Amino acid sequence: MLRRVGSLCMRAAGLRLWLLLAGGAQASLVLKDLPANAKRLLLNIGSNVNPILPPDDDEAVITVAFEPVVFSQITPHKRLYVVPAAVSNESGLTTMVAYNHGLSASLGAPAIRQAALETWRSDAPQTVVVPVVTMASVLAGIRGDLAIWFLKTDAQGLDFTILAAAGLALQRIQYVLVEVWLSGVYSYDGPSNDYCQDILPLMLARGFEPTSLSAASGAEMHLAHYTNRTKAEVAHNRFFFSGGGEEAAREYCERELRLMGGKIERRSGIREANAYFKFRKALISEPPLGMHKHFKSGDAPHKATSHRHR
């Protein structure tokens, strides 16, 4: 990875958001000029062109979104601050390969091959140089009186790497949505990002409670098989489990292991899901339903115990 000492400046809502980078893996980052009246922060890692936005009726909430490739295409919002950088476990400069006309980008190469690549429309991928900051420095750069209400990561396979690199500072965050892989299937070469093997053990160790797991790209058939539902039922309810906490999450992982014949083997493909967590010592209530609706167990029509497949 290339390294440099320098600074980045991104103009947002008439204010300047400075990132001060020092060379080396322990780079420092300071977020300046965030409004003094802000009390709660929404943090979006890998926002693409649709970052999570603060509620219109709450001036005390702001969003800081990290998007290294298509940041210039994000529609401005008065309380949205966009940082043109990637987040990982090391800092400096590196290259990213942008697929799907720039709307999908990763520090790693996609693991899917041949015909499956057409779904990415990646016949002409672009290589871009982007700045990278560490998750630990991101959290350290947020002033202490600003509560980190919600974190969403969509880091194309580096989600586990990013969360693990935060260390105990991850406990500053109240609620988390993270993109994960299921049953050993990986979308990008290199990183580990499996729900049962990587994400769940980490989040439990950091004091978070799993609240739900919902199917995303490529996981629909796995969900149908796992829950013994029809495709129509899956379209209505995409949850592997909702509510039930740690017990439901462990039950899911145990059943997944049984479905895989008692052994999870890594293989390439697309089988992604969205995993939701709540810090067990959270001091703030869940984000509003309009912003995020998967923290309360009553939001999904079926809980893990209602599934017929055991």
Buried (B, 14 or more C-beta within 10 A) or exposed (E): EEBEEEEBEBEBBEEEBBBBBBEEBEBBBBBEEBBEEBBBBBBBBBBBBEBBBBBEEEBBBBBBBBBBBBBEEBEEBEBBBBBBBBBBBBBBBBEBBBBEEBBBBBBBEBBBEEEBBEEBEBEEBEEEEBBBBBBBBBBBBBEEEBBBBBBBBBBBBBBBBBBBBBEEBBBBBBBBBBBBBBBBBBBBEBBBBBBBBBBBBBBBEBBBBBBBBBBBEBBBEBBBEBBEBEEEBBEEBBBBBBBBBBEBBBBBBEBBBEEEEEEBEEEBBBBBBBBBBBBEEBEBEBBEEEBBBBBBBEBBEBBBEEBEEE
